[in-house]
Amino acid sequence: MDQYRVVGPDGKEFGPVDLQGLVQWVREGRLIKSTQVRKNDDAPVVAESLPELAEVFSPVVKASSPPIAITVALPSEFKSWDFIGQAWILVKPHWLPLSVMFLILGVMGAIPYLGPCLSFILSGTLMVGIYRAILGMLAGRAPTIEMMFGGFDRFGQAFLASLVYGILIFIGFVCLIVPGVILAIMWLFVTPVLAETNLDFWTAMKASADLTKGYRWDLFCLVLACIPVMLLGLLCCCIGIVLAQAVAFTAFALAYRFLQARQGKTVFA
């Protein structure tokens, strides 16, 4: 297997690392086109001249893939608090409809006896509608409360996705917790994928897993960073939790668009 060493401006070498690790450094922005790289015992060359990195620096975009719909500037690096801070700025002008959406979800689940059943059956579909509203907000469209009920065209796939990955994640948590956390991060974007594609639930789960490759630790840190946001919402007379949820899910939507842009992938179908 080929081994690569990155040569710094002072001549210091970093590595060795295999091709997969080198590609990861490119995606993380630690290695740019002009960086000197030594392959095995060869003389150092600029990274963009290595054929195996050509597609990474210039990803092939399929002609049939539509552009990612977004009008806000994405952070240049994956930083949890940058996403949360930007999410807060985006949510502030639309805090009322977004908060009401999550309030409806919470009230539905709290209905005596029927609540858990309704939540189990409908929460996936309603989250498809909410993600459509949030992704639309990123594209410059104002969200409305009615949008959360616009996901019923994906009812079957949303329900199956919630059922299948819910069961698998639960099994993962039973198996020493860590596997459950990994699966939850892998499938973090199943709902937004379902919201903007016609993919079936299993293909959407694969698309989410593929999109999160190389960034699962970063996504885990984003989830952890949202916990104090939720706690702060609880302290604000408890009703603030729905606003905190709006901020958290907007941060996830920004991360979703960031990974699509960074990995040169769209999942439209």
JOHU-V344361 format. One record per residue. N is the residue number from 1. RES is the residue in one small letter. SS is DSSP state (@ for helix, = for strand, . for the rest). Layout:
# JOHU-V344361
N&RES&SS, N&RES&SS
This chain:
# JOHU-V344361
1&m&., 2&d&., 3&q&., 4&y&=, 5&r&=, 6&v&=, 7&v&=, 8&g&., 9&p&., 10&d&., 11&g&., 12&k&., 13&e&=, 14&f&=, 15&g&=, 16&p&=, 17&v&=, 18&d&., 19&l&@, 20&q&@, 21&g&@, 22&l&@, 23&v&@, 24&q&@, 25&w&@, 26&v&@, 27&r&@, 28&e&., 29&g&., 30&r&., 31&l&., 32&i&., 33&k&., 34&s&., 35&t&., 36&q&=, 37&v&=, 38&r&=, 39&k&=, 40&n&., 41&d&., 42&d&., 43&a&., 44&p&., 45&v&=, 46&v&=, 47&a&@, 48&e&@, 49&s&@, 50&l&., 51&p&@, 52&e&@, 53&l&@, 54&a&@, 55&e&@, 56&v&@, 57&f&@, 58&s&., 59&p&., 60&v&., 61&v&., 62&k&., 63&a&., 64&s&., 65&s&., 66&p&., 67&p&., 68&i&., 69&a&., 70&i&., 71&t&., 72&v&., 73&a&., 74&l&., 75&p&., 76&s&., 77&e&., 78&f&., 79&k&., 80&s&@, 81&w&@, 82&d&@, 83&f&@, 84&i&@, 85&g&@, 86&q&@, 87&a&@, 88&w&@, 89&i&@, 90&l&@, 91&v&@, 92&k&@, 93&p&., 94&h&., 95&w&@, 96&l&@, 97&p&@, 98&l&@, 99&s&@, 100&v&@, 101&m&@, 102&f&@, 103&l&@, 104&i&@, 105&l&@, 106&g&@, 107&v&@, 108&m&@, 109&g&@, 110&a&@, 111&i&., 112&p&., 113&y&., 114&l&@, 115&g&@, 116&p&@, 117&c&@, 118&l&@, 119&s&@, 120&f&@, 121&i&@, 122&l&@, 123&s&@, 124&g&@, 125&t&@, 126&l&@, 127&m&@, 128&v&@, 129&g&@, 130&i&@, 131&y&@, 132&r&@, 133&a&@, 134&i&@, 135&l&@, 136&g&@, 137&m&@, 138&l&@, 139&a&., 140&g&., 141&r&., 142&a&., 143&p&., 144&t&., 145&i&@, 146&e&@, 147&m&@, 148&m&@, 149&f&@, 150&g&., 151&g&., 152&f&@, 153&d&@, 154&r&@, 155&f&@, 156&g&@, 157&q&@, 158&a&@, 159&f&@, 160&l&@, 161&a&@, 162&s&@, 163&l&@, 164&v&@, 165&y&@, 166&g&@, 167&i&@, 168&l&@, 169&i&@, 170&f&@, 171&i&@, 172&g&@, 173&f&@, 174&v&@, 175&c&., 176&l&., 177&i&., 178&v&@, 179&p&@, 180&g&@, 181&v&@, 182&i&@, 183&l&@, 184&a&@, 185&i&@, 186&m&@, 187&w&., 188&l&., 189&f&., 190&v&@, 191&t&@, 192&p&@, 193&v&@, 194&l&@, 195&a&@, 196&e&@, 197&t&., 198&n&., 199&l&., 200&d&., 201&f&@, 202&w&@, 203&t&@, 204&a&@, 205&m&@, 206&k&@, 207&a&@, 208&s&@, 209&a&@, 210&d&@, 211&l&@, 212&t&., 213&k&., 214&g&., 215&y&., 216&r&@, 217&w&@, 218&d&@, 219&l&@, 220&f&@, 221&c&@, 222&l&@, 223&v&@, 224&l&@, 225&a&@, 226&c&@, 227&i&@, 228&p&@, 229&v&@, 230&m&@, 231&l&@, 232&l&@, 233&g&@, 234&l&@, 235&l&@, 236&c&., 237&c&., 238&c&., 239&i&., 240&g&@, 241&i&@, 242&v&@, 243&l&@, 244&a&@, 245&q&@, 246&a&@, 247&v&@, 248&a&@, 249&f&@, 250&t&@, 251&a&@, 252&f&@, 253&a&@, 254&l&@, 255&a&@, 256&y&@, 257&r&@, 258&f&@, 259&l&@, 260&q&@, 261&a&@, 262&r&@, 263&q&., 264&g&., 265&k&., 266&t&., 267&v&., 268&f&., 269&a&.
